[in-house]
Amino acid sequence: MSTNYVPAIKSKMGDWTYYITKMTFGEVEKQVELAENIHPNRELDALIQRELSNRVTGMTEFLLTEKQRFYGSLVVAIYKGNPVFHPIKIDEGHGIVDRVNHSFGLLQMDGSQTYFALDGQHRLESIKNACKENPDLRADEISVLVIKHDESKEGMIRTRRLFTKLNRYAKPTDNRTNIAIDEDDCIAISTRRLVRELDVLKGIIKIDAAGKQLSTGKKDAKYFTTMATLYECNLELAKSFRDGSEMAREFLSSRPSDEYLDDIYAYLSEIWTHLMNSVDLLRRITQDKELPGEFRSSDGGAIWVRPLFQLIACQFLKRALLSGHGLTPAVEWLSKLPRNLNDEPWVNVLWNPGTKRIAGAKAERMFCVEALVISSGMGNSNMTKKDLKEKYGHYHNRASKDFPSF
């Protein structure tokens, strides 16, 4: 074993002393292990590997294909190696320089060390996988936060507790944050652009809504829908883009070309512009500047200002467009549907008149989409007209009931 030195900055947080340094991907590949691999348990390790593999494939592809690849720091503990920090003194006689003296230096190890990851297991595995496929990646560098692991029983408990806190309590970004910042998901990119640039949607999309629903009070009166709902609607509409042949799933995790982004934005813009200008109630919002909240009420109000129906409408449009029907006739047919949630066919399906609350979940939403496809003749459905009558009857506590024709 030979002594080696690593450049490092000494830092302290709470009662932990740690060192900020860097490693090449090649060094990470050889020297850093999963924490479980230090004292392996076969059954537990198999479970961990299965859980890791769910995300690592996409992350590996990111490293292999993305020129602008970048990862945050790994947090690792040193196992063995007898690390000793040697501060470097800079004698400049300068106040600013003097303040940082003894903070940076060299971390000396005897060569027997192993690093194990306390945080960043997915990043670690993707780095190892990517380096196997493309050895040139071994020259890439990543910042590493190094913590000394004490091999005593007390030290093992202390390190394990840190591992648990770093992982169990790490909070992933929520859906609205992902939509707001994701630069690879083409639907998130297009949704943000629609909110910023498309005249018919400007100022009426609630950006910071935690969920998809809007209240009937003054707080949400100016909003037509939420950004989360707009994203889901765009995701459905995009499946009919270029007959659905070019909406590749990987475009949600790997940024397509700028030309593709412009084309899909233009496609979505056309649909939303046509929809907002063709449906009477929506035209009153976009052109007459009436508040969307005026059409929501405790008695249900209008279907078009409810996120649940907005998604139903977009799923119907996707089906109609994929079956070869034009946008104009599909929107025109939608515009003739009964407007109020408290009217058939929405009452008892999407709206509970007793509790005066939205009743529809995914099953009700999909039923409505199939019912509209069958009723309009715009698209194919696996549901027969008999199935439709029985299902609609079920919502009205009958053996069967005719779904209204429009």
CORLINPE-V529240 format. One record per backbone hydrogen bond with DSSP energy under -1.0 kcal/mol. CO is the residue of the C=O (numbers start at 1). NH is the residue of the N-H. If there is no record, write none. Layout:
BEGIN
CO	NH
CO	NH
END
This chain:
BEGIN
4	109
6	107
8	105
9	20
11	18
13	16
16	13
18	11
19	146
20	9
21	144
23	142
24	28
25	29
26	30
27	31
28	32
31	115
33	117
34	37
35	38
41	45
42	46
43	47
44	48
45	49
46	50
47	51
48	52
49	53
52	55
52	56
55	59
56	60
57	61
58	62
59	63
60	64
61	65
62	66
66	69
74	145
75	118
75	119
76	147
77	116
78	149
79	114
81	110
84	108
86	106
90	92
94	98
95	99
97	100
100	103
103	10
104	88
105	8
106	86
107	6
108	84
109	4
114	79
115	33
116	77
119	75
120	124
121	125
122	126
123	127
124	128
125	129
126	130
127	131
128	132
129	133
130	134
134	137
135	138
136	139
137	140
138	26
140	25
142	23
143	74
144	21
145	76
146	19
147	78
152	156
153	157
154	158
155	159
156	160
157	161
158	162
159	163
160	164
161	165
162	166
163	167
164	168
174	178
175	179
176	180
177	181
178	182
185	189
186	190
187	191
188	192
189	193
190	194
191	195
192	196
193	197
194	198
198	201
198	202
201	204
204	224
204	225
206	227
218	221
220	223
221	293
225	206
226	230
227	231
228	232
229	233
230	234
231	235
232	236
233	237
234	238
236	239
237	240
238	241
240	243
241	244
242	245
246	248
248	251
249	252
250	253
250	254
251	186
257	261
258	262
259	263
260	264
261	265
262	266
263	267
264	268
265	269
266	270
267	271
268	272
269	273
270	274
271	275
272	276
273	277
274	278
275	279
279	283
280	284
281	285
282	286
283	287
283	288
284	290
291	294
292	295
293	296
295	302
297	300
301	341
303	306
306	310
307	311
308	312
309	313
310	314
311	315
312	316
313	317
314	318
315	319
316	320
317	321
318	322
319	323
320	325
321	324
326	330
327	331
328	332
329	333
330	334
331	335
333	336
334	337
339	303
340	343
343	346
343	347
346	349
346	350
346	351
350	359
350	360
351	348
352	356
352	357
357	352
361	365
362	366
363	367
364	368
365	369
366	370
367	371
368	372
369	373
370	374
371	375
372	376
373	377
377	379
384	388
385	389
386	390
387	391
388	392
389	393
389	401
390	394
391	395
393	396
393	398
394	397
END
